[in-house]
Amino acid sequence: MRRTLPALVALLLVLGGAAYFFRTRAPRPALTVTPSPIDFGEVPWLETRTVKVVLRNDSAHEVFLRKLSYDCSCFSASQPVDATSLAPGREARLEVRLVTDSRVPPGRFRKTFTVETSDPVAPRIEVPMIGNITDFRSVTPREVTLGAVEAGGAPVTRTIEVRGGEGSTVAVVEAVTSDPRLETEIRPATDGTDVLVRTRKDAAKGRVSAQVRMTLEVSRSDGRMKRYPDSVWVNGEVR
């Protein structure tokens, strides 16, 4: 036992040293992507944001860029990559653009930017893309239910609450309906607007499936003002 213990310790030291050697001498990917992750920060919904990205060849051999892709069509290259072949130490630059719309709802996101190259060590590099899409408004409810309405009876009224969000102030400047049996009324409210939807006294019988189309005037915390369209569905039946 006295003889085997030193031998075992020596063997462990040798194996540990070999593991360290191979770990430190292991080949590294040729391409580095900066920044990583690609952080878009706070992006107001329905706006566009771009981030400059640098691809650098840190190897001793030439690297070819074969394909750049994104896992969401809301991303694209607003400025195409300026090189497809990188000599050792050379860089390629591009601008990645995020267009916020219905494909990326408000909230935090994590997507992926993929670079495929001729590098045998790392032919595919995946870079996270992160950020937070902030909503400038809240609309409640998103679908108005009238229920069963008696023809010729008392009008039925429902309220749509439109409020500002993320430091924005919202006012509804127009609200129209696609069904002549409905009428709308705009009323100022604390931090926003109330849109009243009611049936007309002479509403004809039948199913109601219509939209209330609104124009929102949004004043942002940075002083900018924009107008955006929005809509809410209205369902029910006049009997």
Backbone hydrogen bonds in HBPLUS format (Angstrom, degrees):
<---DONOR---> <-ACCEPTOR-->    atom                        ^
c    i                          cat <-CA-CA->   ^        H-A-AA   ^      H-
h    n   atom  resd res      DA  || num        DHA   H-A  angle D-A-AA Bond
n    s   type  num  typ     dist DA aas  dist angle  dist       angle   num
A0005-LEU N   A0001-MET O   3.12 MM   4  6.16 153.2  2.20 147.5 152.4     1
A0008-LEU N   A0004-THR O   2.81 MM   4  5.99 152.4  1.89 150.8 158.5     2
A0009-VAL N   A0005-LEU O   2.96 MM   4  6.22 161.0  2.00 155.5 160.2     3
A0010-ALA N   A0006-PRO O   2.88 MM   4  6.09 159.9  1.92 148.9 154.5     4
A0011-LEU N   A0007-ALA O   2.91 MM   4  6.14 153.3  1.98 144.8 152.2     5
A0012-LEU N   A0008-LEU O   2.97 MM   4  6.23 158.6  2.02 149.9 155.2     6
A0013-LEU N   A0009-VAL O   2.97 MM   4  6.23 153.7  2.04 147.9 155.2     7
A0014-VAL N   A0010-ALA O   2.98 MM   4  6.24 154.1  2.04 146.6 153.4     8
A0015-LEU N   A0011-LEU O   2.91 MM   4  6.16 166.0  1.93 153.9 157.4     9
A0016-GLY N   A0012-LEU O   2.84 MM   4  5.96 158.7  1.88 146.0 152.5    10
A0017-GLY N   A0013-LEU O   2.90 MM   4  6.04 155.1  1.97 143.3 150.2    11
A0018-ALA N   A0014-VAL O   2.91 MM   4  6.15 155.9  1.96 148.9 155.6    12
A0019-ALA N   A0015-LEU O   2.91 MM   4  6.13 158.3  1.96 148.3 154.1    13
A0020-TYR N   A0016-GLY O   2.97 MM   4  6.18 155.8  2.03 144.6 151.2    14
A0021-PHE N   A0017-GLY O   2.89 MM   4  6.11 153.9  1.96 144.9 152.5    15
A0022-PHE N   A0018-ALA O   2.95 MM   4  6.21 168.1  1.96 156.1 157.5    16
A0023-ARG N   A0019-ALA O   2.90 MM   4  5.97 146.5  2.01 141.0 151.2    17
A0024-THR N   A0020-TYR O   2.93 MM   4  6.06 161.1  1.96 149.5 153.7    18
A0025-ARG N   A0021-PHE O   2.87 MM   4  5.94 138.3  2.05 141.2 153.6    19
A0058-ASP N   A0030-ALA O   2.73 MM  28  5.29 156.6  1.78 174.6 166.4    20
A0032-THR N   A0056-ARG O   2.94 MM  24  5.31 154.0  2.00 148.0 156.5    21
A0056-ARG N   A0032-THR O   2.96 MM  24  5.31 166.9  1.98 154.4 158.8    22
A0034-THR N   A0054-VAL O   2.93 MM  20  5.18 163.3  1.96 153.2 158.4    23
A0054-VAL N   A0034-THR O   2.77 MM  20  5.18 167.5  1.78 158.9 163.4    24
A0038-ILE N   A0128-PRO O   2.86 MM  90  6.25 162.9  1.89 160.7 158.3    25
A0130-ILE N   A0038-ILE O   2.95 MM  92  6.26 153.5  2.02 145.4 153.5    26
A0040-PHE N   A0130-ILE O   2.89 MM  90  6.21 174.3  1.89 160.9 160.4    27
A0132-ASN N   A0041-GLY O   2.93 MM  91  6.05 163.4  1.95 153.7 150.2    28
A0043-VAL N   A0132-ASN O   2.87 MM  89  6.14 165.0  1.89 153.6 157.2    29
A0134-THR N   A0043-VAL O   2.93 MM  91  5.99 144.8  2.06 128.1 139.4    30
A0047-GLU N   A0044-PRO O   3.11 MM   3  5.72 136.0  2.32 142.7 142.5    31
A0045-TRP N   A0134-THR O   2.80 MM  89  5.67 157.9  1.85 166.4 159.2    32
A0100-THR N   A0047-GLU O   3.26 MM  53  5.76 165.7  2.28 148.6 152.5    33
A0049-ARG N   A0098-LEU O   3.02 MM  49  5.28 156.2  2.08 144.9 152.6    34
A0098-LEU N   A0049-ARG O   2.76 MM  49  5.28 164.1  1.79 162.2 167.9    35
A0051-VAL N   A0096-VAL O   2.91 MM  45  5.35 150.8  2.00 144.6 153.8    36
A0096-VAL N   A0051-VAL O   2.91 MM  45  5.35 160.7  1.95 159.4 154.5    37
A0053-VAL N   A0094-LEU O   2.85 MM  41  5.45 173.4  1.85 164.9 164.7    38
A0094-LEU N   A0053-VAL O   3.06 MM  41  5.45 153.9  2.13 153.4 158.5    39
A0055-LEU N   A0092-ALA O   2.77 MM  37  5.06 171.2  1.78 159.2 162.0    40
A0092-ALA N   A0055-LEU O   2.74 MM  37  5.06 151.8  1.81 147.2 156.9    41
A0057-ASN N   A0090-ARG O   2.99 MM  33  5.70 169.7  2.00 170.9 173.7    42
A0089-GLY N   A0057-ASN O   2.78 MM  32  5.25 147.6  1.89 150.5 158.2    43
A0063-VAL N   A0086-LEU O   2.91 MM  23  5.20 161.7  1.94 146.0 151.8    44
A0086-LEU N   A0063-VAL O   2.78 MM  23  5.20 175.6  1.78 162.2 163.8    45
A0118-SER N   A0064-PHE O   3.02 MM  54  5.30 131.6  2.26 143.5 153.2    46
A0065-LEU N   A0084-THR O   2.78 MM  19  4.97 168.8  1.79 143.6 147.6    47
A0066-ARG N   A0116-GLU O   2.76 MM  50  5.43 147.1  1.87 145.0 153.8    48
A0067-LYS N   A0116-GLU O   3.19 MM  49  5.03 155.9  2.25 135.1 135.5    49
A0116-GLU N   A0067-LYS O   2.80 MM  49  5.03 168.0  1.82 158.3 160.6    50
A0069-SER N   A0114-THR O   2.94 MM  45  5.20 159.0  1.98 148.8 153.8    51
A0114-THR N   A0069-SER O   2.86 MM  45  5.20 169.6  1.87 149.4 152.8    52
A0071-ASP N   A0112-THR O   3.27 MM  41  5.77 146.2  2.39 154.7 161.6    53
A0075-PHE N   A0072-CYS O   3.14 MM   3  6.00 168.7  2.15 123.7 125.8    54
A0099-VAL N   A0074-CYS O   2.94 MM  25  5.24 162.7  1.97 151.1 156.9    55
A0076-SER N   A0097-ARG O   3.05 MM  21  5.28 143.6  2.19 140.3 149.4    56
A0097-ARG N   A0076-SER O   2.68 MM  21  5.28 175.9  1.68 164.4 165.9    57
A0078-SER N   A0095-GLU O   2.92 MM  17  5.57 127.1  2.20 142.0 154.6    58
A0095-GLU N   A0079-GLN O   3.22 MM  16  4.97 159.8  2.26 133.7 137.4    59
A0082-ASP N   A0093-ARG O   3.13 MM  11  5.83 145.6  2.25 147.5 157.0    60
A0090-ARG N   A0087-ALA O   2.96 MM   3  5.43 161.9  2.00 143.2 143.1    61
A0104-VAL N   A0101-ASP O   3.09 MM   3  5.78 151.1  2.18 119.2 126.0    62
A0107-GLY N   A0133-ILE O   2.72 MM  26  5.00 149.0  1.81 132.3 143.0    63
A0133-ILE N   A0107-GLY O   2.97 MM  26  5.00 171.3  1.98 129.5 126.6    64
A0109-PHE N   A0131-GLY O   3.01 MM  22  5.69 161.3  2.05 148.1 150.5    65
A0111-LYS N   A0129-MET O   2.78 MM  18  4.94 162.9  1.81 150.7 154.2    66
A0129-MET N   A0111-LYS O   2.76 MM  18  4.94 153.3  1.83 136.8 135.2    67
A0113-PHE N   A0127-VAL O   2.83 MM  14  5.05 169.7  1.84 153.6 157.0    68
A0127-VAL N   A0113-PHE O   2.75 MM  14  5.05 171.3  1.76 153.9 157.0    69
A0115-VAL N   A0125-ILE O   2.85 MM  10  5.16 161.4  1.89 151.7 158.1    70
A0125-ILE N   A0115-VAL O   2.87 MM  10  5.16 167.3  1.89 151.9 156.0    71
A0117-THR N   A0123-PRO O   2.87 MM   6  4.92 155.5  1.93 131.5 139.7    72
A0165-GLY N   A0136-PHE O   3.09 MM  29  4.62 131.4  2.34 110.0 104.2    73
A0138-SER N   A0163-ARG O   2.87 MM  25  5.28 150.3  1.95 143.3 148.4    74
A0163-ARG N   A0138-SER O   2.97 MM  25  5.28 163.9  1.99 152.7 158.0    75
A0140-THR N   A0161-GLU O   2.94 MM  21  5.15 160.3  1.98 144.6 151.2    76
A0161-GLU N   A0140-THR O   2.71 MM  21  5.15 166.9  1.73 160.8 156.2    77
A0144-VAL N   A0233-TRP O   2.74 MM  89  6.10 164.6  1.77 165.8 164.1    78
A0235-ASN N   A0144-VAL O   2.85 MM  91  6.24 162.5  1.88 165.5 170.0    79
A0146-LEU N   A0235-ASN O   2.75 MM  89  6.03 176.5  1.75 169.1 170.3    80
A0237-GLU N   A0147-GLY O   3.04 MM  90  6.31 151.8  2.12 162.8 156.0    81
A0149-VAL N   A0237-GLU O   2.77 MM  88  6.00 169.6  1.78 166.3 167.4    82
A0239-ARG N   A0149-VAL O   2.73 MM  90  6.00 163.7  1.76 165.7 171.1    83
A0153-GLY N   A0150-GLU O   3.02 MM   3  5.17 160.2  2.06 124.4 126.6    84
A0199-THR N   A0156-VAL O   3.04 MM  43  5.54 145.0  2.17 139.7 149.8    85
A0158-ARG N   A0197-VAL O   2.76 MM  39  5.24 157.2  1.81 152.5 160.5    86
A0197-VAL N   A0158-ARG O   2.79 MM  39  5.24 170.4  1.80 160.1 163.4    87
A0160-ILE N   A0195-VAL O   2.80 MM  35  4.99 161.2  1.84 144.0 150.6    88
A0195-VAL N   A0160-ILE O   2.86 MM  35  4.99 165.7  1.88 147.7 152.6    89
A0162-VAL N   A0193-THR O   2.86 MM  31  5.22 166.1  1.88 171.6 173.3    90
A0193-THR N   A0162-VAL O   2.82 MM  31  5.22 156.7  1.87 151.2 159.2    91
A0164-GLY N   A0191-ASP O   3.14 MM  27  6.16 152.8  2.22 173.2 176.5    92
A0168-SER N   A0165-GLY O   3.02 MM   3  5.27 156.2  2.08 111.3 119.0    93
A0169-THR N   A0219-SER O   2.86 MM  50  5.11 163.9  1.88 148.3 153.1    94
A0219-SER N   A0169-THR O   2.84 MM  50  5.11 167.8  1.85 156.0 159.7    95
A0171-ALA N   A0217-GLU O   3.04 MM  46  5.22 149.4  2.14 137.9 147.4    96
A0217-GLU N   A0171-ALA O   2.77 MM  46  5.22 173.6  1.78 162.4 164.5    97
A0173-VAL N   A0215-THR O   2.94 MM  42  5.75 155.3  2.01 164.7 171.8    98
A0215-THR N   A0174-GLU O   2.89 MM  41  5.12 150.0  1.98 143.0 145.9    99
A0176-VAL N   A0213-ARG O   2.94 MM  37  5.36 160.6  1.98 147.9 151.7   100
A0213-ARG N   A0176-VAL O   2.74 MM  37  5.36 148.1  1.84 166.4 169.2   101
A0178-SER N   A0211-GLN O   3.13 MM  33  5.71 148.4  2.23 155.8 163.5   102
A0182-LEU N   A0179-ASP O   3.00 MM   3  5.71 165.5  2.03 125.8 128.6   103
A0200-ARG N   A0181-ARG O   2.88 MM  19  5.51 155.2  1.95 154.1 152.4   104
A0183-GLU N   A0198-ARG O   2.91 MM  15  5.55 152.7  1.98 157.8 166.4   105
A0198-ARG N   A0183-GLU O   3.01 MM  15  5.55 165.3  2.03 158.2 162.5   106
A0185-GLU N   A0196-LEU O   2.90 MM  11  4.95 137.5  2.08 138.3 146.3   107
A0196-LEU N   A0185-GLU O   2.74 MM  11  4.95 163.2  1.77 155.8 157.3   108
A0187-ARG N   A0194-ASP O   2.82 MM   7  5.11 163.0  1.85 163.2 165.5   109
A0194-ASP N   A0187-ARG O   2.76 MM   7  5.11 176.3  1.76 166.4 166.2   110
A0189-ALA N   A0192-GLY O   2.99 MM   3  5.19 159.8  2.03 136.5 129.9   111
A0192-GLY N   A0189-ALA O   3.07 MM   3  5.19 159.3  2.12 129.6 124.5   112
A0203-ALA N   A0200-ARG O   3.14 MM   3  5.16 155.6  2.20 114.3 112.6   113
A0206-GLY N   A0238-VAL O   2.90 MM  32  5.25 162.4  1.93 142.2 142.6   114
A0238-VAL N   A0206-GLY O   2.95 MM  32  5.25 172.4  1.95 148.3 146.8   115
A0208-VAL N   A0236-GLY O   2.80 MM  28  4.92 169.0  1.81 136.4 132.6   116
A0236-GLY N   A0208-VAL O   3.03 MM  28  4.92 132.7  2.26 142.0 138.1   117
A0210-ALA N   A0234-VAL O   2.95 MM  24  5.20 162.7  1.98 150.3 155.4   118
A0234-VAL N   A0210-ALA O   2.74 MM  24  5.20 160.0  1.78 153.4 153.3   119
A0212-VAL N   A0232-VAL O   2.78 MM  20  5.25 155.0  1.85 154.6 163.2   120
A0232-VAL N   A0212-VAL O   3.05 MM  20  5.25 144.5  2.18 133.1 144.0   121
A0214-MET N   A0230-ASP O   2.74 MM  16  5.15 171.6  1.75 152.2 154.2   122
A0230-ASP N   A0214-MET O   2.95 MM  16  5.15 147.4  2.05 147.7 147.7   123
A0216-LEU N   A0228-TYR O   2.80 MM  12  5.21 176.4  1.80 165.2 163.9   124
A0228-TYR N   A0216-LEU O   2.90 MM  12  5.21 152.1  1.98 142.8 152.0   125
A0218-VAL N   A0226-LYS O   2.73 MM   8  5.29 168.0  1.74 173.0 173.5   126
A0226-LYS N   A0218-VAL O   2.90 MM   8  5.29 154.7  1.97 147.9 155.1   127
A0220-ARG N   A0224-ARG O   2.79 MM   4  5.35 163.7  1.81 161.5 166.3   128
A0223-GLY N   A0220-ARG O   3.05 MM   3  5.50 161.4  2.09 118.1 120.0   129
